[in-house]
Amino acid sequence: MDTLGKTGANIGRAERLEHSQGRYIVYAKNTFPKHLSLDGVKVVVDAAHGAAYRVAPAVFAELGADVVQLGCRPNGTNINRNQGALHPEHVAAEVKRRGANIGVALDGDADRAIFVDEHGAVVDGDAIMALCATRLLKQQRLAKNTLVTTIMSNMGLDRALEAAGGNTTRTGVGDRYVVEEMRRSGYNFGGEQSGHLIFLDHATTGDGTVAALQVISIMLQEGRPLSELARVMEPVPQVLESLKLPERRPLTEMLELRKRIDLAEKKLGKAGRVVVRWSGTEAKLRLMLEGPDPSLLRMMVAEMSDAARHDLSQLS
């Protein structure tokens, strides 16, 4: 519809959803097992001065937790500034200082969560996915016995699922692709190494607060701290490099790089992986290699970097 020159009600109207905070808090609490309580659990929550600055602490507190709040003072311009999932070191320090059981660092829009164990160590997102997926699998609640993750997740995640009798399927980088695959193929749990965790039985997208409740419920049901539970996955050595280049070219045109990729894949075989892709937003080449020998991985990444620079010098 052409809105040029129209004003007021002729364009549309905005409506406020009354009591939205209360509704969300009730919803989030209902994703937590009814027979459990957070009484006696100390949780450090960092909301990154963002969307969950009120609701996340309230959810944990109303379930009985002793809540320590960080990043809960938004001023309209400080979202994600030196707090939250981008800076989990603040939660880590506070967990150690307060003797907390777990730390949860949300990002500004609260769809992502980074976890810190009781010792103040940041727990890798792949380990969190392995933990949640293997428990869902054990409870026969993991749809088609399959976890959905991206090409950037560590091979150790595949091995952890396989050892538990499950499978993984991979998508391109980005939680939108994870959700699309989950909906298309009928899966109910997936996520990214970066902290997006999607429990489709509870939410239609990532929700850091809901994800934290699922992780804490596993801790309580098994009576084990997060540091122990995270050992469900043994990560394979991984080398990452982000190579800034003067321009983007299709990888099919970068012949020397292709040659190095093929050689690396042959050398690693089934013991490793090679992922090479352009950044979606800038002229940066992302190189990721996994395998049993870190020194070999570093050497191959260096060779690929040199090959990429050589290709672009020849093509420009």
Sequence and secondary structure as in RCSB ss.txt:
>XXXX:A:sequence
MDTLGKTGANIGRAERLEHSQGRYIVYAKNTFPKHLSLDGVKVVVDAAHGAAYRVAPAVFAELGADVVQLGCRPN
GTNINRNQGALHPEHVAAEVKRRGANIGVALDGDADRAIFVDEHGAVVDGDAIMALCATRLLKQQRLAKNTLVTT
IMSNMGLDRALEAAGGNTTRTGVGDRYVVEEMRRSGYNFGGEQSGHLIFLDHATTGDGTVAALQVISIMLQEGRP
LSELARVMEPVPQVLESLKLPERRPLTEMLELRKRIDLAEKKLGKAGRVVVRWSGTEAKLRLMLEGPDPSLLRMM
VAEMSDAARHDLSQLS
>XXXX:A:secstr
   TT  GGGT      TTHHHHHHHHHHTTS TT   TT EEEEE TTSTTTTHHHHHHHHTT EEEEES    
SS TTTT GGG THHHHHHHHHHT SEEEEE TTSSBEEEE TTS EE HHHHHHHHHHHHHHTT SGGGEEEEE
TTS HHHHHHHHHTT EEEEE SSHHHHHHHHHHHT  EEE TTSBEEETTT SS  HHHHHHHHHHHHHHHT  
HHHHGGG     EEEEEEE SS   GGG HHHHHHHHHHHHHHGGG EEEEEE SSSSEEEEEEE S HHHHHHH
HHHHHHHHHHHHHHH 
